Amino acid sequence: MTTKRIIIDTDPGVDDALTFLLALASPEIQLEALTTVCGNIGIDKTTRNALAVLELAGASRIPVARGCALPLVSPLGTSGEAVHGTSGLGKADLPEPKSQIVDQHAIDFLIEHILAEPQEITLFMIGPMTNLALAIRKEPRIVPALKELVIMGGAIKQGGNVTPLAEFNIYADPHAAHIVFHAGIPITLIPLDATYKCLLTTADVEHLNRIDSPIARFVRDATAVYMDFYKKYENFDGCALHDPLTLATLIAPELLTFEEHHVDVDISGGVSHGNTFADLMKVSKKPVNMRVAMDVRGRDFVELFIDRMESLSRRI
């Protein structure tokens, strides 16, 4: 099996952490590194969480580079503690990591590794895109050197989850998203339109925890606050696998239904600030700049996720 080499740029966050575990459980993927950014929680905690989750999974060999603590222009948003818990990982209590971050800022780390092996690295963006936007500005040569970008972000026909029109990752740094969307890199966008169809239930977590494993317990404890939030505010018993769904582009692309559109982001500062909008009717005549996952066989993806977590649980 040919593995795909990826770097994940991330703000862990519960569903971010589940994405790392899914990558490590998937033989189709070679996880090369994590780069951290402020988003769901502050940069100190997102970086600590990245190190801790890798250690939990026996993958502390994977480098972690600390990135940006602030958005490009917008003020720092409110903490995601209500969704992800005070630590950013729900009720999971992981020990302080023994491993250390690399001695390089995430921006420079991305530039160095992408330029070293052109067209080899696919970058998965599952948080605000501040690091990549600044990397593009600092060294534009990374644009043709990147193989592809896969982004969890935006809402096309679906409403927003942080304002009525805006999805969190884009809203947290819309100016960075604007730079990335218009850079000319091949982009696959995984918006809320697809991710809200991938609902991990409490029954799924109970099923996984028939295996006595630190991984199974982590999934249970990490998702506890997340699920409480969804039950209180969105009235369902479970949580959406927003970030993990990005990996379906590599491990199960047949589950996703894509459309090609010109997609932009509103940076006007008005009520639609951070809104991602697609030219669905092609009225602007602007060229397509990404493919967008507009549908997914959601239950099939959740079952795949559980199967991979069971396999990882038996190994750890």
C-alpha positions as CSV (number, residue, x, y, z in Angstrom):
1,M,0.0,0.0,0.0
2,T,1.3,3.4,-0.9
3,T,1.1,5.8,2.0
4,K,0.3,9.5,1.7
5,R,2.6,11.8,3.6
6,I,0.8,14.5,5.6
7,I,1.4,17.3,8.1
8,I,-1.5,18.4,10.2
9,D,-1.8,22.1,11.2
10,T,-4.0,22.0,14.3
11,D,-5.6,23.7,17.4
12,P,-6.4,20.7,19.6
13,G,-9.3,20.6,20.6
14,V,-11.2,17.3,21.0
15,D,-11.9,16.5,17.3
16,D,-8.3,17.6,16.4
17,A,-7.0,15.0,18.9
18,L,-9.3,12.3,17.4
19,T,-7.9,13.2,13.9
20,F,-4.3,12.5,15.1
21,L,-5.5,9.1,16.4
22,L,-7.3,8.3,13.2
23,A,-4.1,9.2,11.2
24,L,-2.0,7.0,13.4
25,A,-4.5,4.1,13.0
26,S,-4.6,4.4,9.2
27,P,-2.0,2.5,7.1
28,E,-2.8,4.8,4.2
29,I,-1.3,7.7,6.1
30,Q,2.2,8.6,7.2
31,L,1.9,11.5,9.7
32,E,5.1,13.5,9.3
33,A,4.4,16.3,11.9
34,L,2.0,18.5,13.7
35,T,2.1,22.3,13.7
36,T,0.0,24.1,16.3
37,V,-2.0,27.3,16.2
38,C,-4.3,29.2,18.6
39,G,-7.9,28.5,18.0
40,N,-10.1,26.2,20.1
41,I,-7.9,27.1,23.0
42,G,-4.7,29.2,23.6
43,I,-1.4,28.3,21.9
44,D,0.2,27.0,25.1
45,K,-2.6,24.4,25.6
46,T,-2.9,23.5,21.9
47,T,0.8,22.7,21.8
48,R,0.8,20.8,25.1
49,N,-2.2,18.8,23.9
50,A,-0.6,17.9,20.6
51,L,2.5,16.5,22.4
52,A,0.4,14.7,25.0
53,V,-1.9,13.0,22.5
54,L,1.0,11.8,20.4
55,E,2.6,10.3,23.6
56,L,-0.6,8.6,24.5
57,A,-0.5,6.9,21.1
58,G,3.1,6.0,21.4
59,A,4.0,8.4,18.6
60,S,6.2,11.0,20.4
61,R,8.8,10.5,17.6
62,I,6.5,12.8,15.5
63,P,7.7,16.4,15.6
64,V,5.5,19.2,16.9
65,A,6.2,22.8,16.0
66,R,4.5,25.6,17.9
67,G,2.9,28.3,15.7
68,C,0.9,31.5,16.0
69,A,-0.7,32.7,19.1
70,L,-2.9,35.4,17.5
71,P,-4.9,35.8,14.3
72,L,-3.6,38.1,11.5
73,V,-6.0,41.0,11.9
74,S,-9.1,40.0,13.9
75,P,-9.0,40.2,17.7
76,L,-8.4,36.9,19.5
77,G,-11.7,35.1,19.8
78,T,-13.3,33.8,23.0
79,S,-12.0,30.5,24.4
80,G,-13.6,27.2,23.2
81,E,-13.6,25.9,26.8
82,A,-17.4,25.5,26.7
83,V,-17.0,23.0,23.8
84,H,-13.7,21.4,24.5
85,G,-13.2,21.8,28.2
86,T,-10.8,23.8,30.2
87,S,-7.8,21.9,29.0
88,G,-9.1,21.6,25.4
89,L,-9.4,17.8,25.8
90,G,-12.7,17.5,27.6
91,K,-12.4,15.4,30.8
92,A,-9.3,13.5,29.6
93,D,-6.4,13.9,32.1
94,L,-3.3,13.2,30.1
95,P,0.1,13.4,31.9
96,E,2.4,16.3,31.2
97,P,4.3,15.3,28.0
98,K,7.9,14.4,28.3
99,S,8.6,15.2,24.6
100,Q,9.5,18.8,23.6
101,I,8.5,20.9,20.6
102,V,11.1,21.4,17.9
103,D,13.3,24.5,18.0
104,Q,11.6,26.2,15.1
105,H,8.5,28.2,14.6
106,A,5.7,26.4,12.8
107,I,5.9,28.9,9.9
108,D,9.6,28.1,9.2
109,F,9.0,24.4,9.9
110,L,6.3,24.3,7.2
111,I,8.5,26.3,4.7
112,E,11.5,24.1,5.2
113,H,9.7,20.7,5.0
114,I,7.5,21.6,2.0
115,L,10.4,23.1,0.0
116,A,12.7,20.1,0.9
117,E,10.4,17.7,-0.9
118,P,8.2,19.4,-3.5
119,Q,4.9,17.8,-4.3
120,E,5.3,15.2,-1.6
121,I,3.4,16.7,1.4
122,T,-0.3,17.2,1.7
123,L,-1.2,19.7,4.4
124,F,-4.3,19.2,6.5
125,M,-5.6,22.4,8.0
126,I,-8.0,21.6,10.9
127,G,-7.8,25.0,12.7
128,P,-7.4,28.6,11.8
129,M,-5.0,29.0,8.9
130,T,-2.7,31.7,10.4
131,N,0.5,29.6,10.1
132,L,0.0,28.8,6.4
133,A,-1.0,32.3,5.5
134,L,2.1,33.7,7.0
135,A,4.3,31.0,5.5
136,I,2.9,31.9,2.0
137,R,3.6,35.5,2.6
138,K,7.1,34.8,3.9
139,E,8.1,32.2,1.2
140,P,5.7,32.1,-1.8
141,R,7.7,29.2,-3.3
142,I,5.8,26.8,-1.0
143,V,2.6,27.4,-3.1
144,P,3.7,25.2,-6.1
145,A,5.7,22.9,-3.8
146,L,2.6,21.8,-1.8
147,K,0.9,18.7,-3.2
148,E,-2.5,19.6,-1.8
149,L,-4.4,21.3,1.0
150,V,-7.3,19.7,2.8
151,I,-9.2,22.2,5.0
152,M,-11.8,21.6,7.6
153,G,-13.7,24.8,7.5
154,G,-16.6,26.9,6.3
155,A,-20.3,26.3,5.7
156,I,-21.7,26.6,2.2
157,K,-25.4,25.8,2.5
158,Q,-25.3,24.9,6.1
159,G,-25.5,27.7,8.7
160,G,-22.5,28.7,10.8
161,N,-21.6,27.3,14.2
162,V,-20.0,30.5,15.7
163,T,-22.2,33.1,14.1
164,P,-25.4,32.4,12.0
165,L,-23.2,32.6,8.9
166,A,-19.6,31.6,9.9
167,E,-17.9,28.4,10.8
168,F,-15.4,28.5,13.7
169,N,-12.1,27.8,12.0
170,I,-12.7,30.4,9.3
171,Y,-14.2,33.0,11.6
172,A,-11.2,32.7,14.0
173,D,-8.9,34.1,11.3
174,P,-10.8,35.0,8.1
175,H,-8.0,37.1,6.7
176,A,-5.7,34.0,6.8
177,A,-8.4,32.0,5.1
178,H,-8.7,34.6,2.4
179,I,-4.9,34.5,1.7
180,V,-5.0,30.7,1.5
181,F,-8.1,30.4,-0.7
182,H,-6.5,32.7,-3.3
183,A,-3.0,31.4,-3.2
184,G,-3.4,28.9,-6.1
185,I,-2.8,25.7,-4.1
186,P,-5.1,22.7,-4.9
187,I,-7.7,22.8,-2.2
188,T,-10.2,20.3,-0.9
189,L,-12.7,21.9,1.5
190,I,-14.6,19.9,4.1
191,P,-17.3,22.2,5.4
192,L,-20.0,21.8,8.0
193,D,-22.4,20.7,5.2
194,A,-20.5,17.3,5.4
195,T,-19.2,17.1,8.9
196,Y,-22.6,17.5,10.6
197,K,-23.6,14.3,8.9
198,C,-20.8,12.4,10.8
199,L,-22.2,12.0,14.3
200,L,-20.4,9.9,16.9
201,T,-22.9,8.8,19.5
202,T,-22.6,7.8,23.1
203,A,-23.5,4.3,22.0
204,D,-20.5,4.3,19.7
205,V,-18.2,5.4,22.5
206,E,-19.7,2.7,24.8
207,H,-19.1,0.1,22.1
208,L,-15.5,1.2,21.7
209,N,-14.9,1.0,25.5
210,R,-15.6,-2.7,25.6
211,I,-11.9,-2.7,24.9
212,D,-9.8,-1.9,28.0
213,S,-7.4,0.5,26.4
214,P,-6.0,4.0,27.1
215,I,-7.1,5.0,23.6
216,A,-10.7,3.9,24.2
217,R,-10.8,5.7,27.5
218,F,-9.3,8.8,26.0
219,V,-12.0,8.9,23.3
220,R,-14.7,8.5,26.0
221,D,-13.2,11.1,28.4
222,A,-12.2,13.6,25.7
223,T,-15.6,13.6,24.1
224,A,-17.6,13.9,27.3
225,V,-17.7,17.8,27.5
226,Y,-18.1,17.9,23.7
227,M,-21.1,15.7,23.8
228,D,-22.7,17.7,26.7
229,F,-22.4,20.8,24.5
230,Y,-24.0,19.2,21.5
231,K,-26.8,17.8,23.7
232,K,-27.5,21.2,25.3
233,Y,-27.2,23.4,22.3
234,E,-27.8,21.2,19.2
235,N,-30.2,18.6,20.7
236,F,-28.5,15.4,19.8
237,D,-26.8,12.7,21.8
238,G,-23.3,12.7,20.4
239,C,-20.9,15.0,18.6
240,A,-19.8,15.7,15.0
241,L,-16.5,14.3,13.8
242,H,-15.6,17.6,12.1
243,D,-11.8,17.3,11.8
244,P,-11.4,13.6,11.5
245,L,-13.6,13.7,8.3
246,T,-10.8,15.5,6.5
247,L,-8.8,12.2,6.5
248,A,-11.6,10.5,4.6
249,T,-10.1,12.2,1.5
250,L,-7.2,9.7,1.8
251,I,-8.7,6.6,3.6
252,A,-12.2,6.5,2.1
253,P,-12.8,9.1,-0.6
254,E,-15.7,7.1,-2.0
255,L,-17.7,8.2,1.0
256,L,-17.6,11.9,0.0
257,T,-19.5,13.7,-2.7
258,F,-17.6,16.6,-4.2
259,E,-18.6,19.7,-6.2
260,E,-16.2,22.2,-7.7
261,H,-16.8,25.8,-7.0
262,H,-15.2,29.2,-6.6
263,V,-15.3,29.8,-2.9
264,D,-14.4,33.0,-1.1
265,V,-14.5,34.3,2.5
266,D,-16.1,37.6,3.7
267,I,-13.6,39.8,5.5
268,S,-15.7,42.9,5.5
269,G,-16.2,43.1,9.2
270,G,-20.0,43.1,8.9
271,V,-22.6,40.6,10.0
272,S,-21.3,38.1,7.5
273,H,-17.7,38.4,8.6
274,G,-16.0,35.0,8.2
275,N,-18.7,33.6,6.0
276,T,-17.5,31.2,3.3
277,F,-19.6,31.5,0.2
278,A,-19.6,29.5,-3.0
279,D,-20.6,30.7,-6.5
280,L,-23.0,27.8,-6.8
281,M,-24.6,29.2,-10.0
282,K,-21.3,30.3,-11.6
283,V,-22.6,33.8,-12.0
284,S,-19.3,35.5,-11.2
285,K,-17.5,33.6,-14.0
286,K,-14.5,33.3,-11.6
287,P,-12.5,30.1,-12.0
288,V,-13.0,27.2,-9.7
289,N,-10.5,27.3,-6.8
290,M,-11.4,24.2,-4.8
291,R,-13.4,21.1,-4.6
292,V,-16.0,21.0,-1.8
293,A,-17.4,18.0,0.0
294,M,-21.1,18.8,0.0
295,D,-22.3,15.3,1.1
296,V,-21.0,12.2,2.8
297,R,-22.2,8.8,3.8
298,G,-21.9,9.9,7.4
299,R,-22.7,6.7,9.2
300,D,-20.3,4.7,7.1
301,F,-17.5,7.2,8.1
302,V,-18.4,6.9,11.8
303,E,-18.2,3.1,11.6
304,L,-14.9,3.4,9.9
305,F,-13.6,5.7,12.6
306,I,-14.8,3.3,15.3
307,D,-13.1,0.3,13.5
308,R,-9.8,2.2,13.3
309,M,-10.0,3.3,17.0
310,E,-10.7,-0.4,17.9
311,S,-7.6,-1.4,16.0
312,L,-5.5,1.3,17.6
313,S,-6.9,0.4,21.1
314,R,-5.8,-3.2,20.7
315,R,-2.2,-2.0,19.8
316,I,-1.8,0.5,22.6
